[in-house]
Amino acid sequence: MRRPEEALIVVHRPAPEGREFLVLERAPDRQGYWHVVAGALEWEEGAAAAAERELLEETGLAASVEDLGGDYAYRLDDEPPEVRARFAPEVEEIKIHAFAAEAPAGWEPELDEEHVGYRWCSVGDAVELLESLGPSRELAMAYASLAAFRLIDDDDEGVLDRFSFETGHDGTQGGTTTIDADFKLSEKFFLRAERDRYDATNLGVVYRFRFK
């Protein structure tokens, strides 16, 4: 049985118009979704070591990884039977360790057999591609994307100051708790990822305004 933990690596590189993020397209026989570099931890492997191994295997990039300082998870409920079968019957969710790795300017990945394409994206475009994932995994990937914004800190307000995370505000129908994660894009716009009390997962941009 596979270990119920994964390493997720957000690859970024400098570019003339700002930092770019790498998003990979999986092969059609592997569900065909867009995602960042990711893979399962071996049973005797540390998370950072697994991240560097997956990075090399999936993209050909040999680089050290930066721990993004947060652990996330997605439930197996929405995964197809062939995915759930990889894990022991009692496993209900997969823990994700999030990392980042910087590639040199102009570097391009050498894809393995699991992938058929890739794109270099702005943060907004990367999140849009991740919306094509299944609901539980989409939410986990969104959290990792929000964490990756730590890498963009060009203004007086620190990126971590713009990130807020709340869990346990309410119970859900499935017996878990609600989760809300917001990232401040501007004074009025926020990127939000959430799991609501109906166990639905949502990702989008929120506009906030005040009545005077």
C-alpha positions as CSV (number, residue, x, y, z in Angstrom):
1,M,0.0,0.0,0.0
2,R,1.1,3.5,-0.7
3,R,2.1,5.9,2.1
4,P,-0.7,8.5,2.5
5,E,1.6,11.5,2.2
6,E,2.6,13.5,-0.9
7,A,5.2,16.2,-1.6
8,L,4.0,19.1,-3.7
9,I,6.6,21.5,-5.3
10,V,5.8,24.9,-6.8
11,V,8.5,25.6,-9.4
12,H,9.1,29.2,-10.3
13,R,11.6,31.2,-12.4
14,P,12.4,34.9,-12.9
15,A,11.1,36.4,-16.1
16,P,11.0,40.0,-17.6
17,E,7.4,40.5,-16.7
18,G,7.6,39.0,-13.3
19,R,7.9,35.6,-11.7
20,E,6.5,32.6,-13.6
21,F,5.1,29.4,-12.1
22,L,5.2,25.9,-13.7
23,V,2.0,23.9,-14.2
24,L,2.2,20.4,-15.7
25,E,-0.4,18.5,-17.7
26,R,-0.8,14.8,-16.9
27,A,-1.2,12.2,-19.6
28,P,-4.8,11.2,-20.5
29,D,-4.4,7.8,-19.1
30,R,-3.4,9.4,-15.7
31,Q,-6.6,11.5,-15.4
32,G,-5.3,14.3,-17.7
33,Y,-5.5,17.2,-15.2
34,W,-3.2,20.2,-14.6
35,H,-1.1,20.2,-11.5
36,V,2.2,21.3,-10.0
37,V,5.0,18.9,-9.5
38,A,3.9,16.3,-6.9
39,G,4.4,12.7,-5.8
40,A,4.1,10.2,-3.0
41,L,6.6,9.9,-0.2
42,E,8.3,6.5,0.1
43,W,7.9,4.9,3.5
44,E,11.4,5.6,4.8
45,E,11.7,9.0,3.0
46,G,11.7,12.5,4.4
47,A,9.3,15.1,2.8
48,A,12.1,17.4,1.5
49,A,14.0,14.4,0.1
50,A,10.9,13.2,-1.7
51,A,10.2,16.7,-3.1
52,E,13.7,16.9,-4.6
53,R,13.4,13.4,-6.0
54,E,10.0,14.1,-7.6
55,L,11.3,17.4,-9.0
56,L,14.2,15.7,-10.7
57,E,12.0,12.8,-12.0
58,E,9.2,14.9,-13.3
59,T,11.1,17.9,-14.7
60,G,14.8,17.1,-14.8
61,L,15.5,20.0,-12.4
62,A,18.1,19.2,-9.7
63,A,17.6,21.9,-7.1
64,S,17.1,22.3,-3.4
65,V,13.6,23.0,-2.2
66,E,12.1,25.5,0.2
67,D,9.6,24.4,2.8
68,L,6.5,26.6,2.5
69,G,5.7,26.1,6.1
70,G,2.3,24.5,5.9
71,D,0.8,21.1,5.6
72,Y,-2.5,20.4,3.7
73,A,-4.7,17.5,2.9
74,Y,-7.3,16.2,0.5
75,R,-9.9,13.5,1.1
76,L,-10.1,10.4,-1.0
77,D,-13.9,10.5,-1.2
78,D,-13.9,12.1,-4.6
79,E,-11.0,10.1,-6.1
80,P,-11.7,7.3,-8.6
81,P,-11.6,3.7,-7.4
82,E,-8.2,3.0,-8.9
83,V,-6.7,5.9,-6.8
84,R,-8.4,4.8,-3.6
85,A,-7.1,1.3,-4.1
86,R,-3.5,2.4,-3.8
87,F,-4.1,3.1,-0.1
88,A,-5.0,1.0,2.9
89,P,-8.8,0.8,3.5
90,E,-8.7,2.9,6.7
91,V,-7.0,5.8,4.9
92,E,-9.5,8.7,4.4
93,E,-7.2,11.6,3.4
94,I,-3.8,12.3,2.0
95,K,-1.4,14.7,3.7
96,I,0.5,17.2,1.5
97,H,3.8,18.8,2.3
98,A,4.3,22.0,0.3
99,F,7.6,23.1,-1.1
100,A,9.0,25.6,-3.6
101,A,12.0,25.4,-6.0
102,E,13.5,28.1,-8.1
103,A,14.6,27.4,-11.7
104,P,17.1,29.5,-13.6
105,A,15.8,32.1,-16.0
106,G,15.0,30.5,-19.3
107,W,15.1,27.0,-18.0
108,E,12.6,24.5,-19.5
109,P,11.5,21.2,-18.0
110,E,12.2,17.7,-19.5
111,L,8.9,15.9,-18.9
112,D,8.7,12.3,-17.8
113,E,6.2,9.7,-19.3
114,E,3.5,10.8,-16.8
115,H,3.1,14.2,-18.5
116,V,2.3,15.5,-22.0
117,G,2.6,19.3,-21.6
118,Y,3.4,22.2,-19.4
119,R,2.8,26.0,-19.1
120,W,4.7,28.8,-17.4
121,C,2.0,31.0,-15.8
122,S,1.4,34.0,-13.6
123,V,-0.1,33.2,-10.2
124,G,-3.6,33.9,-11.5
125,D,-3.3,31.8,-14.6
126,A,-1.8,28.9,-12.6
127,V,-4.7,28.9,-10.1
128,E,-7.2,28.9,-13.1
129,L,-5.6,25.8,-14.5
130,L,-5.7,24.1,-11.1
131,E,-9.5,24.6,-11.0
132,S,-9.7,21.7,-13.4
133,L,-8.8,19.3,-10.6
134,G,-11.3,17.2,-8.6
135,P,-12.9,19.1,-5.7
136,S,-10.8,17.8,-2.8
137,R,-7.5,18.0,-4.6
138,E,-8.4,21.3,-6.1
139,L,-8.7,22.8,-2.6
140,A,-5.5,21.4,-1.4
141,M,-3.7,22.7,-4.5
142,A,-5.2,26.1,-4.0
143,Y,-3.8,26.2,-0.5
144,A,-0.4,25.3,-1.8
145,S,-0.7,28.0,-4.5
146,L,-1.5,30.6,-1.8
147,A,1.5,29.5,0.2
148,A,3.6,30.0,-2.9
149,F,2.7,33.7,-2.9
150,R,5.3,34.0,-0.1
151,L,7.8,34.1,-3.0
152,I,6.4,37.4,-4.3
153,D,7.1,40.1,-1.7
154,D,7.8,43.3,-3.6
155,D,5.7,45.7,-1.6
156,D,5.8,47.1,2.0
157,E,3.1,44.7,3.2
158,G,4.6,41.2,3.7
159,V,2.9,38.4,1.8
160,L,2.3,36.4,4.9
161,D,0.4,39.4,6.3
162,R,-1.9,39.2,3.3
163,F,-2.7,35.5,3.9
164,S,-5.4,34.4,6.4
165,F,-6.6,30.9,7.3
166,E,-9.5,29.8,9.4
167,T,-10.8,26.3,10.2
168,G,-13.5,24.9,12.5
169,H,-15.9,27.9,12.2
170,D,-18.7,25.4,11.5
171,G,-19.2,21.7,11.1
172,T,-19.9,20.0,7.7
173,Q,-22.4,17.4,6.7
174,G,-19.6,14.9,6.3
175,G,-18.5,15.3,9.9
176,T,-15.4,17.5,9.2
177,T,-15.1,21.3,9.7
178,T,-15.3,24.2,7.4
179,I,-12.1,25.8,6.1
180,D,-11.5,29.3,4.7
181,A,-8.3,30.6,3.2
182,D,-8.0,34.2,1.9
183,F,-5.2,35.9,0.1
184,K,-5.3,39.7,-0.3
185,L,-4.8,40.7,-3.9
186,S,-5.7,44.4,-3.4
187,E,-7.7,46.5,-1.0
188,K,-10.9,45.1,-2.4
189,F,-10.1,41.8,-4.1
190,F,-9.2,38.6,-2.4
191,L,-8.5,35.1,-3.7
192,R,-10.5,32.6,-1.6
193,A,-10.4,28.8,-1.2
194,E,-12.9,27.2,1.0
195,R,-14.7,24.0,2.1
196,D,-18.2,24.9,3.2
197,R,-20.7,23.2,5.6
198,Y,-22.1,21.1,2.7
199,D,-18.6,19.7,2.0
200,A,-18.4,21.6,-1.3
201,T,-15.1,23.1,-2.2
202,N,-14.9,26.5,-3.9
203,L,-12.1,28.6,-5.4
204,G,-12.4,32.1,-6.8
205,V,-11.9,35.8,-6.4
206,V,-13.9,37.7,-3.9
207,Y,-14.8,41.4,-4.1
208,R,-15.4,43.2,-0.9
209,F,-17.0,46.6,-0.5
210,R,-18.4,48.7,2.4
211,F,-21.6,50.7,2.7
212,K,-21.1,54.2,4.1
